[in-house]
């Protein structure tokens, strides 16, 4: 249910309405300690969260923080005027899968504090030296569809906000049609700065001290678990969040940027950029011409022969080969001028067979009919990547960049000449 940014509705009895997610979680709410549990600047229902806090007149920088008096905003709304970051996180259909598919975008306003910077001695499996460690509380959230004509629509000043301080809904069974919230760990983008600078229609503001960067949410929920301080602070302030800001993981495109130029500039490959940015994975249909081969098409469209085969089952055609006494996977690959990887791809039953162990005589292997330089008949319709390496990308959009320590996958490594893979 959307709520007015000026403050929540007050019940007839004067009682402030609880978020549905807070029901039963705060036994102290009716006691005289309400409003004194956390030292926060005072807030009133008339506060406009889009106005900088200094203009409210509710406190001064020299004064000590005041407790929120009884009858003021609930504490899970008290941080909203001081939100200093907005996140756009992607909910996916299968969070643990190798290639999850985004199904929704979750927009979250947060109040965040910096906790440190990851160094070369303190990084972990999911952190990178230079990551900024942030933690805080959610102030409000909204849900947007994945498809959009404006990739900065999530930075519109006002959205259809849901329950303040919490993500959309509780998670349901792992069915894409039933999922209702984003799960950590999850990746996205964030804008860290004065949210009063956001424009009504969205767009990236020019905040002097603001930062637009990639982010990785490590954890949602209270710091100390379901009991003790965790039970007390999370329902009062909103859902806790811990995340990493990654300063150089996203790029706003400029006029003239192409996949080729970006790959050269940032020491990566066109295939890697496509893999990190699903919006660049679109396809188009071409008609082959005289002289086309897998190597020629891969070079022309900035992709790999493996990717072309995966897009076009026709190119996975094979022919049988019967082994002789003493032959191994290595000798067959060398004799047929194939890479061992490609030979295993066409023969998954031998994916774990030692490369130099003799195969039983008379074993039938499948060899690719289309090798790297095998001519492809003219007039065939094939799928190739839709964004050409030399195509100018839309200025003002943003894309992900690979981390500097990342290693390319097999599909991203260019195939050696003459190996047919």
C-alpha positions as CSV (number, residue, x, y, z in Angstrom):
1,X,0.0,0.0,0.0
2,X,1.5,3.4,-1.0
3,X,1.9,5.9,1.8
4,X,2.1,9.7,1.8
5,X,5.7,10.9,2.2
6,X,4.4,13.5,4.7
7,X,3.6,10.9,7.3
8,X,1.3,7.9,8.0
9,X,-2.3,8.0,8.7
10,X,-3.3,8.2,12.4
11,X,-6.0,5.9,13.6
12,X,-9.1,7.3,15.3
13,X,-7.7,6.4,18.7
14,X,-4.5,8.2,18.1
15,X,-2.6,5.0,17.8
16,X,-0.1,4.9,14.9
17,X,-0.7,2.0,12.5
18,X,1.8,-0.8,12.5
19,X,3.4,-2.2,9.4
20,X,2.0,-5.7,8.6
21,X,5.5,-7.0,9.0
22,X,5.8,-5.5,12.5
23,X,2.7,-7.1,14.0
24,X,3.7,-8.8,17.2
25,X,7.4,-8.0,16.9
26,X,7.5,-5.0,19.3
27,X,6.1,-5.9,22.7
28,X,7.5,-2.6,24.2
29,X,5.6,-0.3,21.8
30,X,2.8,0.4,24.2
31,X,5.1,1.1,27.2
32,X,6.3,4.5,28.4
33,X,9.7,3.6,26.8
34,X,8.2,4.0,23.3
35,X,10.1,6.7,21.4
36,X,13.0,6.6,23.8
37,X,14.5,3.2,22.6
38,X,16.7,4.7,20.0
39,X,18.3,8.2,20.1
40,X,17.1,9.9,16.9
41,X,16.4,13.5,15.9
42,X,12.8,14.3,16.6
43,X,10.4,14.0,13.8
44,X,6.8,15.2,13.3
45,X,4.1,14.1,10.8
46,X,4.6,17.3,8.9
47,X,8.2,16.6,7.9
48,X,8.7,16.4,4.2
49,X,11.3,13.7,3.5
50,X,12.3,15.4,0.2
51,X,13.5,18.5,2.1
52,X,17.0,18.5,3.5
53,X,16.9,17.8,7.3
54,X,18.6,21.1,8.2
55,X,15.6,23.0,6.8
56,X,13.1,21.3,9.1
57,X,14.1,23.3,12.2
58,X,13.7,20.2,14.4
59,X,17.4,20.1,15.5
60,X,20.7,21.7,15.0
61,X,24.1,20.1,14.4
62,X,25.4,21.4,17.7
63,X,22.4,20.1,19.7
64,X,22.4,16.6,21.1
65,X,20.0,14.1,19.4
66,X,16.5,14.2,20.8
67,X,14.3,11.3,21.4
68,X,11.2,11.1,19.3
69,X,8.3,12.2,21.6
70,X,5.2,10.1,22.0
71,X,2.7,10.7,19.1
72,X,5.4,11.6,16.6
73,X,6.2,9.5,13.6
74,X,6.8,5.8,14.3
75,X,10.5,5.1,14.5
76,X,10.5,3.0,11.3
77,X,9.6,6.3,9.5
78,X,11.9,8.5,11.6
79,X,15.0,7.8,9.4
80,X,13.1,8.5,6.1
81,X,13.9,12.3,6.0
82,X,17.6,11.3,6.4
83,X,17.8,8.7,3.7
84,X,21.1,9.2,1.8
85,X,21.1,6.3,-0.7
86,X,18.9,4.7,-3.2
87,X,19.4,1.1,-4.4
88,X,18.1,-0.7,-7.5
89,X,18.3,-4.5,-6.8
90,X,17.3,-7.3,-9.2
91,X,15.0,-10.1,-8.0
92,X,15.8,-13.2,-10.0
93,X,13.8,-16.4,-10.6
94,X,16.4,-18.8,-9.1
95,X,18.9,-17.1,-6.8
96,X,21.2,-20.1,-6.5
97,X,21.3,-21.0,-10.2
98,X,24.2,-20.4,-12.5
99,X,22.3,-18.1,-14.9
100,X,19.5,-16.5,-12.9
101,X,16.9,-14.5,-14.9
102,X,15.9,-11.1,-13.5
103,X,12.1,-10.8,-13.1
104,X,11.6,-7.6,-11.1
105,X,13.5,-4.5,-9.8
106,X,13.3,-3.5,-6.2
107,X,14.0,0.2,-5.4
108,X,15.0,0.9,-1.8
109,X,15.7,4.2,0.0
110,X,18.2,3.6,2.8
111,X,20.0,5.4,5.6
112,X,23.6,4.1,5.4
113,X,26.8,4.6,7.3
114,X,30.3,3.7,6.1
115,X,31.9,0.9,8.1
116,X,35.3,0.6,6.3
117,X,37.0,-0.2,3.1
118,X,38.1,-3.7,2.0
119,X,41.9,-3.9,1.7
120,X,44.1,-6.5,0.0
121,X,44.4,-8.2,3.4
122,X,40.8,-8.3,4.4
123,X,38.9,-9.3,1.2
124,X,36.8,-12.5,1.1
125,X,35.3,-14.7,-1.6
126,X,32.6,-12.0,-2.4
127,X,34.6,-8.9,-1.7
128,X,37.2,-7.0,-3.7
129,X,39.9,-4.7,-2.5
130,X,38.5,-1.1,-2.7
131,X,34.9,-2.2,-1.9
132,X,33.3,0.2,0.6
133,X,31.4,-1.5,3.4
134,X,28.1,0.1,4.3
135,X,25.3,-0.7,6.7
136,X,22.1,0.9,7.9
137,X,18.4,0.6,7.6
138,X,15.7,0.5,4.9
139,X,13.4,3.6,4.9
140,X,10.9,2.6,2.1
141,X,10.7,0.4,-0.9
142,X,9.0,0.1,-4.3
143,X,8.8,-2.6,-7.0
144,X,9.4,-1.9,-10.7
145,X,9.3,-4.2,-13.8
146,X,12.5,-5.3,-15.4
147,X,11.8,-3.9,-18.8
148,X,12.0,-0.1,-19.1
149,X,12.7,2.6,-21.7
150,X,14.6,4.6,-19.1
151,X,17.3,2.8,-17.2
152,X,17.3,5.6,-14.6
153,X,13.5,5.5,-13.9
154,X,14.3,4.1,-10.5
155,X,15.8,7.5,-9.6
156,X,12.5,9.3,-10.0
157,X,11.8,11.4,-6.9
158,X,8.6,9.6,-6.0
159,X,7.5,6.1,-6.8
160,X,4.7,3.8,-5.7
161,X,6.1,3.1,-2.2
162,X,5.1,0.1,-0.3
163,X,5.4,-0.6,3.5
164,X,8.0,1.8,4.9
165,X,11.2,0.3,6.1
166,X,10.8,-3.2,4.6
167,X,11.0,-5.0,1.3
168,X,7.8,-5.7,-0.6
169,X,6.4,-9.0,0.8
170,X,7.5,-12.1,2.5
171,X,9.2,-14.7,0.2
172,X,7.0,-17.6,-1.0
173,X,8.1,-21.0,-2.5
174,X,10.7,-20.7,-5.3
175,X,8.2,-20.1,-8.1
176,X,8.8,-17.0,-10.2
177,X,5.1,-16.3,-10.3
178,X,5.0,-16.3,-6.5
179,X,8.2,-14.6,-5.4
180,X,7.6,-11.3,-3.7
181,X,10.9,-9.9,-2.5
182,X,14.6,-9.7,-3.3
183,X,17.0,-12.2,-1.6
184,X,20.5,-11.6,-0.4
185,X,23.2,-11.9,-1.6
186,X,22.1,-9.9,-4.6
187,X,23.6,-7.4,-7.0
188,X,22.4,-4.1,-8.2
189,X,23.3,-0.4,-8.6
190,X,23.1,2.5,-6.1
191,X,23.1,6.2,-6.0
192,X,24.6,7.6,-2.8
193,X,23.9,11.3,-2.2
194,X,21.2,13.9,-1.3
195,X,17.9,12.3,-2.4
196,X,16.4,15.9,-2.5
197,X,18.3,16.2,-5.8
198,X,16.3,13.5,-7.5
199,X,14.1,14.8,-10.4
200,X,10.4,13.8,-10.8
201,X,10.9,11.9,-14.0
202,X,14.1,10.2,-13.0
203,X,17.6,10.5,-14.4
204,X,21.1,10.6,-12.9
205,X,21.5,13.8,-10.8
206,X,24.7,15.9,-10.8
207,X,25.4,15.7,-7.1
208,X,28.8,17.1,-6.2
209,X,29.5,14.5,-3.5
210,X,27.1,11.9,-4.9
211,X,28.3,8.5,-6.2
212,X,26.7,6.1,-8.7
213,X,28.2,2.7,-8.4
214,X,27.5,-1.0,-8.4
215,X,26.6,-2.7,-5.1
216,X,26.3,-6.2,-3.6
217,X,23.9,-6.7,-0.7
218,X,25.3,-9.2,1.7
219,X,22.5,-9.4,4.2
220,X,19.0,-8.2,5.1
221,X,17.9,-8.3,8.7
222,X,18.9,-7.3,12.1
223,X,22.6,-7.5,13.1
224,X,22.0,-9.7,16.1
225,X,19.6,-12.3,15.0
226,X,15.9,-12.8,16.0
227,X,16.4,-12.0,19.7
228,X,17.8,-9.3,21.9
229,X,18.9,-6.1,20.2
230,X,17.9,-7.6,16.8
231,X,14.3,-8.1,17.9
232,X,14.2,-4.6,19.3
233,X,15.9,-2.5,16.6
234,X,14.7,-4.0,13.4
235,X,10.9,-3.6,13.9
236,X,11.5,0.0,15.2
237,X,13.9,1.4,12.6
238,X,13.1,-0.8,9.6
239,X,14.9,-3.7,8.0
240,X,18.7,-3.7,8.5
241,X,20.9,-4.0,5.5
242,X,24.6,-4.7,5.0
243,X,26.2,-4.1,1.6
244,X,29.3,-3.4,-0.4
245,X,29.6,-0.3,-2.7
246,X,31.8,-1.1,-5.7
247,X,33.1,2.1,-7.1
248,X,34.2,1.0,-10.5
249,X,31.8,-1.7,-11.4
250,X,29.3,0.3,-13.5
251,X,29.8,2.7,-16.3
252,X,27.6,5.5,-17.7
253,X,28.0,5.3,-21.5
254,X,29.2,8.3,-23.5
255,X,28.6,9.2,-27.2
256,X,30.8,7.0,-29.4
257,X,31.2,4.1,-26.9
258,X,31.1,0.6,-28.5
259,X,31.7,-2.9,-27.2
260,X,35.0,-3.0,-28.9
261,X,36.2,0.3,-27.5
262,X,35.1,-0.6,-24.0
263,X,36.7,-4.0,-24.1
264,X,40.0,-2.5,-25.1
265,X,39.7,0.3,-22.6
266,X,38.9,-1.9,-19.6
267,X,41.0,-4.9,-20.5
268,X,38.2,-7.4,-21.1
269,X,36.3,-9.0,-24.0
270,X,33.2,-8.3,-26.0
271,X,31.8,-11.6,-24.9
272,X,32.4,-10.8,-21.2
273,X,30.6,-7.5,-21.5
274,X,27.6,-9.2,-23.1
275,X,27.6,-11.9,-20.3
276,X,27.5,-9.2,-17.6
277,X,24.8,-7.2,-19.3
278,X,21.8,-9.3,-20.4
279,X,20.4,-6.3,-22.3
280,X,23.3,-6.7,-24.7
281,X,22.5,-10.4,-25.3
282,X,19.8,-9.8,-27.8
283,X,20.0,-11.7,-31.1
284,X,19.3,-11.0,-34.7
285,X,18.8,-13.2,-37.8
286,X,21.3,-13.1,-40.6
287,X,21.5,-14.9,-43.9
288,X,24.8,-16.6,-44.7
289,X,26.8,-15.6,-47.8
290,X,29.6,-17.2,-49.8
291,X,32.8,-17.5,-47.8
292,X,31.1,-17.7,-44.3
293,X,32.4,-20.1,-41.7
294,X,32.3,-20.3,-38.0
295,X,35.5,-18.4,-37.6
296,X,34.4,-15.6,-40.0
297,X,31.0,-15.2,-38.4
298,X,32.5,-15.2,-34.9
299,X,34.9,-12.5,-35.8
300,X,32.4,-10.4,-37.7
301,X,29.9,-10.4,-34.9
302,X,32.3,-10.2,-31.9
303,X,31.4,-13.6,-30.4
304,X,32.8,-17.1,-30.1
305,X,32.2,-20.2,-32.1
306,X,30.9,-21.9,-29.0
307,X,28.2,-19.2,-28.6
308,X,27.2,-19.5,-32.3
309,X,26.8,-23.2,-31.9
310,X,24.6,-22.7,-28.8
311,X,22.4,-20.2,-30.7
312,X,22.1,-22.5,-33.8
313,X,21.4,-26.2,-33.3
314,X,22.2,-26.6,-37.0
315,X,25.8,-25.9,-36.3
316,X,25.9,-28.8,-33.7
317,X,25.6,-31.3,-36.5
318,X,28.1,-34.2,-36.1
319,X,29.5,-37.3,-37.9
320,X,30.6,-40.6,-36.2
321,X,34.2,-41.6,-35.8
322,X,35.4,-45.1,-34.8
323,X,38.6,-45.3,-32.8
324,X,41.4,-47.6,-33.5
325,X,43.6,-49.5,-31.0
326,X,45.7,-47.2,-28.8
327,X,43.9,-44.0,-29.7
328,X,43.3,-41.4,-27.0
329,X,41.2,-38.3,-26.8
330,X,44.3,-36.2,-27.2
331,X,45.5,-38.1,-30.4
332,X,42.0,-37.9,-31.9
333,X,41.7,-34.2,-31.2
334,X,45.2,-33.6,-32.7
335,X,44.5,-35.7,-35.8
336,X,41.1,-34.1,-36.4
337,X,42.5,-30.6,-35.7
338,X,40.0,-30.0,-32.9
339,X,40.4,-28.6,-29.4
340,X,40.1,-31.2,-26.6
341,X,37.3,-29.0,-25.1
342,X,35.3,-29.2,-28.3
343,X,35.7,-32.9,-28.6
344,X,34.5,-33.4,-25.0
345,X,31.6,-31.0,-25.7
346,X,30.4,-33.3,-28.5
347,X,31.0,-36.4,-26.4
348,X,29.7,-35.7,-22.9
349,X,30.0,-39.3,-21.9
350,X,33.8,-38.9,-22.1
351,X,34.0,-35.5,-20.3
352,X,35.9,-37.0,-17.4
353,X,37.9,-39.6,-19.4
354,X,41.6,-38.9,-19.0
355,X,43.0,-37.3,-22.1
356,X,45.9,-39.6,-22.5
357,X,44.3,-42.9,-21.5
358,X,43.6,-45.2,-24.5
359,X,40.0,-45.5,-25.6
360,X,38.5,-49.0,-26.1
361,X,39.0,-50.0,-29.8
362,X,35.9,-49.5,-31.8
363,X,34.5,-46.7,-29.6
364,X,32.3,-44.3,-31.5
365,X,32.9,-40.7,-31.0
366,X,31.0,-37.7,-32.5
367,X,33.0,-35.2,-34.5
368,X,31.6,-31.7,-35.3
369,X,30.5,-31.4,-38.9
370,X,31.2,-27.7,-38.9
371,X,34.8,-27.0,-37.9
372,X,36.3,-23.5,-37.5
373,X,37.0,-23.0,-41.2
374,X,34.4,-25.4,-42.7
375,X,32.4,-23.4,-45.4
376,X,28.8,-22.8,-44.4
377,X,26.3,-22.9,-47.3
378,X,25.0,-19.5,-48.5
379,X,21.4,-18.7,-47.8
380,X,21.1,-20.3,-44.3
381,X,19.3,-18.2,-41.6
382,X,21.4,-18.1,-38.4
383,X,21.1,-16.3,-35.1
384,X,23.9,-14.0,-34.1
385,X,24.3,-11.4,-31.3
386,X,22.1,-8.4,-31.9
387,X,24.6,-5.7,-30.7
388,X,27.5,-5.6,-33.1
389,X,31.0,-4.9,-31.5
390,X,31.2,-1.7,-33.6
391,X,27.7,-0.6,-32.9
392,X,27.5,2.7,-31.0
393,X,25.8,2.1,-27.6
394,X,23.1,4.4,-26.4
395,X,24.7,7.4,-24.5
396,X,23.4,8.0,-21.0
397,X,22.6,4.3,-20.4
398,X,24.7,2.3,-17.9
399,X,26.4,-1.1,-18.0
400,X,28.3,-3.4,-15.7
401,X,32.1,-3.8,-16.0
402,X,34.0,-6.9,-14.9
403,X,35.9,-6.9,-11.7
404,X,39.7,-6.6,-12.3
405,X,40.5,-9.9,-10.7
406,X,37.9,-11.9,-12.6
407,X,38.9,-14.6,-15.0
408,X,37.1,-15.3,-18.3
409,X,35.1,-18.5,-18.6
410,X,35.6,-21.0,-21.4
411,X,33.0,-19.4,-23.5
412,X,34.7,-16.0,-23.3
413,X,38.2,-17.2,-24.4
414,X,38.7,-16.8,-28.1
415,X,39.2,-20.1,-29.9
416,X,42.7,-20.8,-31.1
417,X,43.1,-20.7,-34.8
418,X,42.6,-24.0,-36.6
419,X,41.2,-25.8,-33.6
420,X,37.5,-25.6,-34.6
421,X,36.2,-24.7,-31.2
